[in-house]
């Protein structure tokens, strides 16, 4: 053991220093070699095998990789229109069964079949007649649902007007096409009225049938309308005629029936259920069918009450049928109601075709 006064790390022969120097020299050589290998691997190109591949012209070039400025419209209105167009295209791509909207006048008319099936003439039940109106979309939906149960469709497609042409027409093309494609044997009878702007025009009716010339002009227009569209006949709904025009109206119906009968066309007339000014027996003789409008016991402007009470309906029907042939009489029922108020005025609240 060394004395306590001698240094612990004293190396009088220099052996420790020689060892340290050799270690540092070896580490220096190793680090230098690693640095040379690293620099050489960075600067030298690797030796890769050649695959002899043909160049593909569709691959992007370096110029294509540069970001391009977006092609945006300069004006705010153009940007808004461009955005709306993109949104529309997206909506069309995600929406099924998109059909372009068309006006009824632009819808092509389905022609009647070359040979129209014979009309159904029921023998074990009454005729089933449905009324169609243009101004209520539910009427079209009702027609599609109930067409299988109808023998006739009476459509509100014409009315009187002043001028050289006494007849204004408005055919609902989708409804006409539906009937012709679904049940062409159903008889279509357009209705002609003296209703203009929701008002019965008694004076207009009186002028239209005032003499032989006016009556024949109207009959010619009605005949062309029915024949050109291959309809089965006509339903005449002239209401509130002046009392003085009753004789001319009856003459008109007689002349119309004579003209239509020669062409194999039906004439049906809608008449009020109970009006002493109407000669029901004479009108029945001037028509193929007489249609009794069995409603309006009370109406807008009258005292409050039912549209057609059961006792009123039964009594008036018994009275009418004393002069009419049941096989040539059609009963029209009103499917609507009024909301009566204390001011003695009524409001129509429900009307179903």
C-alpha positions, 0 to 999 in steps of 0.5 A: 500500500502506498503512503498517504502522501503519494498522489493517487493518479501519479504516473512517473513512467508515462504509461497512462498518457501513451494509452490515452494517446493511442485511443484518441488516435484510433478514434480520430482515424475511425471518425475520419473514415466514416466522414469520407464514406458518408461524403462519398455516398452523397456525391456518388451516383448509385449504380442502378440496373437499366430497365429500358422503359419507353417514355409515357407522354401523358405523364405530367411535366415539371411545368404542369406541377406548378400551381395555377391561379384559379379561373374565377369570374372577375365580377361578383355577379359572375362569381355568384352565377358560377356558384349557382351553376355548380350547386345546380349541377350537384343537385341534378346529379343527386336527384332521381327522376328529374323531369323538366317542367312544361306548360300544358300548352306545350305537352303533345296531345296523345292522338285517339286510337284509330279504332276507339273501343266501344263505350261502356253502356251499363245495364245493371247499374246507373251511369257513373259520371265524373266531373273534371276541372282545370283549376284544381290540381286535386281534380287531376289526381282524383281522375287518375284514382277513379278513372277505372270506375267511370263511364263518362268524364265531363270536363269543364273545357269551354265557355262562351265569349264575345267576338267573331269566335263565340267559343273559348276552349282550354283542354287539360292535356295531361288529363286528356292523355291519361284517359286516352292511354289508360281507358280510351273507352271512357267517353269524354264530354267537354262542358260548355258554360256561360261562366266567365270570371266566376260569374254566370253571364246571362246577357252573354248567353242571350246574345249568343242564341238571340237569332238563327245566325248566332245560334248556327255560329255557336253550333258550328264552333261546338261541332268543330271543337268536339269533332276535331278532338274526337270527343263523344259529345257535349254537355251544355251548362248554361245557367241563369238565362234571362227569362226572355231568352228561355225560348231561344235557349230551347230552340238552340238545344233542339238545333244542336241536338239535330246537328249532333245526332246526325254525326253520332254525337251525344248532347247532355244538358245540365239544368237546375233541380227546381226552377219554374222557368224551365220546361223540363219535358221539352228540354228532355226531348231536345237532349240525349240525357238531362242532368239534374243539378240536385243541389243549391237548396241554399247558396251564397247570398241566401238564408243559411241552410243545407246544400241539399237536405234529404227531404228537399232532395226526395220531394223535388226528385219525385216532382221532376221524374213525373215528366222525365224518363229515368233511363235518360236522366242523370242526377248530379250531386254537389260535394261541397259545403258552406261556412255560414256566419251571423252576417247572413253571408256564406263562404264556400269552404269545401268543394271536391270534384 
